[in-house]
């Protein structure tokens, strides 16, 4: 398959390093767009599904970025390659140059391996007639450089500590001694980030993408959060009630602090930066890590919130361990158990909220007893 788009591709101008950007799908060579569309097609009554039709939306989005970044690299370093058949332009020489570039950008070895592994997965599915074993070997060798995962248990804190840290930051922001008067609404938002995530335990993509009126719905007395399956990593529908003590806090954020952050701008997204823009998932993640390190002395990523909750429940309330899987929207304990129903997720959310409240009350009682 030939494509003559190489010399005609327009590179976006941006303050961001072009080498770190992905070429948008609309600017891919026509041949690549065609093979991608065929591979990801779900098929019809008369046509078979493509080899990549099973990819989840989040996986597809990640692979579009991964392959687009590879094409951007070629457009900048080997522009003539974009005129070649897509399967022929991937050579050992160019892959080596690409890996060197990624290393020169001081990327974590895990990230470098992830980019190449994703690239291999893409071309394996859109060009199945080509032998990609040599690329798989390179990916495997890169994996040898991946650092061992730090001891997960050493990074965890009780989930109630994360919840309490959020409430403390909210209280401080509205009290007589805020950290900085100019950042009252930022601190209030940060406190709500921690407290709401500690009770909702959403994946960061869903948590950052909350839209008011679409995912966050106000009822007469409380709030409901709902996410359709196509927006969730494992395809499972999610719905739960916002933890009751957070309802007035959420009201105050929506009525006062969020408008302050927006400063006259308009957005349907829940999380707003101090510049008045929506916070993307990586912005929310970095903020949570920064705030937990400052408030608790330990950086906790959004994903670790889920581990903290599961561990806290298992350690303090073993009888509630059965709520962990539906609460975290995990679809399987074993391969034979495929899906949990919507009611179990909602019930698990309620029980987790109750567990958080119980842990809070027990902690307060213990502190009071120690003071007697």
Beta strands, then each sheet from edge to edge (+ up, - down):
strand 1: 216-218
strand 2: 223-227
strand 3: 238-241
sheet 1: 1+ 2- 3+
end
